[in-house]
């Protein structure tokens, strides 16, 4: 790439500046490096600028802008570090979502992995294990004839609620709606999570989902997407 450089020069008093010297900064406005290796090698050497808080750079290999906060480089442009896991409950056509249980938070079934590229993330018996990091979560779960209801993402390792869903009501007469959840949380180590559902009135068999029963088309009930952002 024409704008890439390997150093950030520091000029001395009385030094003659060439057109090439001036064109390095005039051509970009901020230093452009191929990779973090050439970035890190460009500061602090002989006749080079000392790296300090507020320094900007552009990395052409990953197409990101970064700034130095006094201790480390942080990305301010498009991030390539986000990883995602999506799990849901998938059942055969005509299979209902199961019975709802009154006045208690009940673990929802998550039996299908749509994608999981979060290193250290796993799922077993509808329990999601996540490694240390910061996460954005979005989830929803259906409810049928169970009156008042709410979903939550529960950190069962620490017995804390990571994200709380919307307050919902579906009545008690042939109505199905969905609880919706979105949130952000940070954990310092491996933790286990359950997507849980509270209803005020129990409904046998169909409480956690009434099937559409389309021939050869799977039923999908609870779904959750987790994005690891840091």
C-alpha positions in Angstrom: 0.0 0.0 0.0 1.5 3.4 -1.0 0.9 5.1 2.3 2.5 2.5 4.5 5.4 3.5 6.6 7.9 1.8 9.0 8.7 4.7 11.3 7.4 7.9 12.7 10.3 10.3 12.3 11.2 13.1 14.8 13.1 16.0 13.3 15.8 18.0 15.1 16.1 21.8 15.1 17.9 23.0 12.0 17.4 19.8 10.1 16.7 20.1 6.4 13.4 18.5 5.5 13.1 16.8 2.1 9.9 16.5 0.1 9.9 12.8 0.9 9.9 13.6 4.6 6.9 15.9 4.3 4.9 13.6 2.0 4.9 10.9 4.7 2.6 12.9 6.9 0.9 15.0 4.3 -0.3 11.9 2.4 -2.2 10.3 5.2 -2.8 12.6 8.2 -2.0 9.7 10.5 0.7 7.0 10.3 -0.2 4.0 8.2 1.3 0.6 9.0 0.9 -2.8 7.4 0.6 -4.7 10.7 0.9 -4.3 14.5 4.5 -5.5 14.1 5.6 -2.6 11.9 3.5 -0.3 14.1 5.2 -1.3 17.3 8.7 -1.0 15.6 8.0 2.5 14.4 8.2 4.3 17.8 11.0 5.0 20.2 14.0 4.2 18.1 16.7 6.5 16.9 15.2 9.7 15.4 11.7 8.3 16.0 8.8 9.7 18.0 8.3 8.4 21.5 4.9 6.6 21.7 2.5 8.6 23.9 -1.1 8.8 24.8 -3.4 10.0 22.0 -1.3 8.6 19.1 -3.4 7.4 16.1 -2.6 4.9 13.4 -4.1 2.9 10.6 -3.4 -0.8 10.0 -3.8 -1.7 6.4 -3.8 -5.5 6.8 -6.9 -5.4 8.9 -8.4 -2.1 7.8 -8.8 -0.6 11.3 -8.0 2.7 13.0 -6.3 2.5 16.5 -5.4 4.9 19.2 -2.9 4.6 22.1 -4.4 5.2 25.5 -1.1 5.5 27.4 -0.9 1.8 28.1 -2.1 -0.2 25.1 -3.5 0.2 21.6 -7.3 0.2 21.2 -9.4 -0.2 18.0 -11.8 2.6 17.0 -12.6 1.4 13.5 -14.4 -1.7 12.4 -13.6 -4.5 14.8 -12.7 -8.0 13.6 -12.7 -9.4 17.2 -16.5 -10.0 17.6 -17.4 -13.7 17.9 -20.9 -15.2 18.0 -22.8 -18.1 19.4 -26.5 -18.8 18.5 -28.5 -21.6 20.2 -32.2 -22.5 20.0 -34.8 -25.1 20.7 -35.6 -26.9 17.6 -38.3 -29.7 17.5 -39.9 -31.8 14.9 -43.0 -30.5 13.2 -46.0 -30.7 15.4 -44.0 -31.0 18.7 -45.1 -28.6 21.3 -42.8 -26.5 23.5 -43.7 -28.2 26.8 -45.5 -27.2 29.9 -45.0 -23.9 31.7 -44.5 -23.9 35.4 -46.2 -21.3 37.6 -44.4 -18.7 39.7 -40.9 -20.0 39.3 -38.1 -19.3 36.8 -37.7 -22.5 34.7 -34.8 -23.3 32.4 -35.8 -23.2 28.7 -34.6 -25.9 26.4 -31.7 -25.1 24.1 -30.9 -28.2 22.1 -29.5 -26.9 18.8 -26.3 -25.0 18.0 -26.7 -22.8 15.0 -23.2 -21.3 15.2 -20.6 -21.1 17.9 -17.2 -19.5 17.2 -16.6 -18.1 20.7 -13.5 -19.8 21.9 -14.2 -21.5 25.3 -18.0 -21.3 24.9 -20.0 -24.6 25.1 -23.5 -25.9 25.8 -24.7 -29.0 27.6 -28.2 -29.8 28.9 -29.3 -26.3 27.9 -26.6 -24.7 30.1 -24.3 -22.3 28.3 -20.7 -21.9 29.5 -18.9 -18.7 28.6 -15.3 -17.6 29.2 -14.1 -14.3 30.6 -15.1 -11.3 28.5 -17.8 -8.8 27.7 -20.9 -9.9 25.9 -24.0 -8.5 24.1 -27.0 -10.9 24.3 -30.4 -11.0 22.5 -32.9 -13.7 23.2 -36.6 -14.5 23.0 -38.9 -17.3 24.1 -42.6 -18.0 23.3 -45.4 -18.4 25.9 -49.0 -19.6 25.5 -51.9 -19.1 27.7 -49.8 -18.4 30.8 -50.9 -14.8 31.6 -48.0 -12.7 33.0 -44.5 -13.8 32.1 -40.9 -12.7 31.8 -37.6 -14.3 30.7 -34.1 -13.7 32.1 -30.5 -14.8 31.4 -29.3 -16.2 34.7 -25.6 -16.6 35.8 -26.1 -19.9 37.7 -22.4 -20.0 38.8 -22.8 -16.7 40.8 -26.7 -16.8 41.2 -27.0 -13.4 39.5 -29.1 -12.1 36.7 -27.0 -11.1 33.7 -30.0 -9.7 31.6 -33.7 -9.3 32.3 -36.4 -9.6 29.7 -39.5 -7.4 29.0 -42.7 -7.7 31.1 -45.3 -9.6 29.0 -48.9 -10.8 29.1 -50.5 -13.4 26.8 -53.9 -13.9 28.6 -55.4 -17.3 29.2 -57.4 -17.9 26.0 -55.6 -19.2 22.8 -52.9 -16.4 22.7 -49.2 -16.9 22.2 -46.6 -14.1 22.4 -42.8 -13.9 23.0 -40.7 -12.6 25.9 -37.7 -10.5 24.6 -34.4 -9.9 26.2 -31.4 -7.8 25.3 -28.4 -6.9 27.5 -24.7 -6.4 28.1 -22.6 -8.0 30.8 -18.9 -8.7 31.7 -17.5 -11.7 33.5 -14.0 -12.2 34.9 -13.9 -16.0 34.5 -15.8 -19.1 33.2 -19.5 -18.9 34.1 -22.6 -21.0 33.5 -25.8 -19.5 32.2 -29.4 -20.5 31.7 -32.2 -18.8 29.8 -35.1 -19.0 32.3 -38.8 -18.3 32.0 -41.3 -17.2 34.7 -45.1 -17.4 34.2 -47.9 -16.6 36.6 -50.2 -19.4 35.4 -49.1 -22.9 34.4 -50.3 -24.3 31.1 -49.8 -28.0 30.4 -48.0 -29.2 27.2 -48.3 -25.9 25.2 -47.3 -23.3 27.8 -43.8 -22.9 26.4 -44.9 -23.0 22.7 -47.8 -23.9 20.5 -46.5 -25.6 17.3 -47.3 -24.4 13.8 -47.4 -28.0 12.5 -46.3 -27.2 9.0 -45.4 -30.5 7.3 -41.7 -31.2 7.3 -40.8 -27.8 8.8 -39.2 -27.8 12.2 -40.6 -25.9 15.2 -38.3 -23.3 16.6 -39.1 -22.0 20.1 -36.5 -20.4 22.4 -33.6 -18.7 20.7 -30.5 -16.8 22.0 -27.6 -15.0 20.3 -24.5 -14.1 22.3 -21.8 -11.8 20.8 -18.4 -11.6 22.6 -17.3 -8.1 22.0 -14.2 -7.9 24.3 
